[in-house]
Amino acid sequence: MISRRHFLRFLAGLGATGVSTVAYGFGEPALRLRVARYNITPPQWPADFRLRIAVITDLHACDPWMSLARIEAIVGRTNALRADVIVLLGDYVAGHRHVTRTIPASEWAPVLGGLKAPLGVHAVLGNHDWWDDRTVQREGQGVTIARRALEAAGLPVYENDVVRLTKTGRPFWLAGLGDQLAYLPARRFRPVKRIGVDDLAATLGKVTDAAPVILLAHEPDVAVRVPARVALQLSGHTHGGQVRLFGWSPVIPSHYGKRFAYGHTRTQCDVVVSGGLGCSIMPFRIGVPPEIALVTLGGSAPAVS
């Protein structure tokens, strides 16, 4: 039989483990940063066409967890990757209330304006960028504060729109989907849970030739509807579950659970879901360190690191 002394030691050890785990979880968003590297050659992408894409998503700018200084460090780290193109996948604004200061778009957007890549920096919005704008939510229409700030900083924002880019004479398309969860439910008048501004068919309808397509979509769930015309879908939103223990996350903001929780998967096109950089609901990450994703299409590189 276990003695009272041993039992108390066990409780003390359990408590110490819990405290250290919590401390690590709160420290991870502010201290750690990794580069998740993917090497993918989708069937729709020419195998000899090497393109490097740096992905930034889910910053959730706020003090102290995602300060301007930390965003500046992320910008510097991203620029050092020397990617051909940089994409921003949304949720720039704070996603929780456990902050000492909410950083306005007029401050974080110019910092992101320091991102540089030969083929440019291209952005879409996320659900929090819409939800945080009370005027747009109240009126059910309009241009968000986040979009205006990004464009003022020289960063184009795509909402169901496309752009044709060329590297060494090889063309491809970036298609930016409108957010799928843009409007919060109106309790009296909207019977559906949320209303998006996404239009996948109209977006892809703007592609005018056979060059390969890369789709930017903040939420990954649209992947089940994306046709094989698209080579790669890049998404964020899930934070990789934000808390991930032994490959399991208690909450994943996706209708399809772990299928689109994190990493590389395939439907009719290849899909990469980044774990992102910031936090939502609580400023807490365990097992999913903040990351910049570096996706290499064609050529050869380590699969994931």
ABEGO torsion letter per residue (X at the ends): XBBAAAAAAAAAAAAAAAAAAAAAAAAAAAABBBBBBBBBBBAABBAABBBBBBBBBGAGBBOAABBAAAAAAAAAAAAAAGBABBBBAEGABBABABBABBBBAAAAAAAAAABBBAAEBBBBBBAAAAAABAAAAAAGBEBBAAAAAAAAAGBBBBBGBBBBBBBGGBBBBBBBBBBAAABBBBAAABABABBBABBAAAAAAABABABBBBBBBABAAAAAABBAABABBBBBGAGGGGBBBGGBBABBBBAAEAAAABEBBBBABBBBBBAEABBBGBBBBBGBBBBBBBBBBEEBBBABX
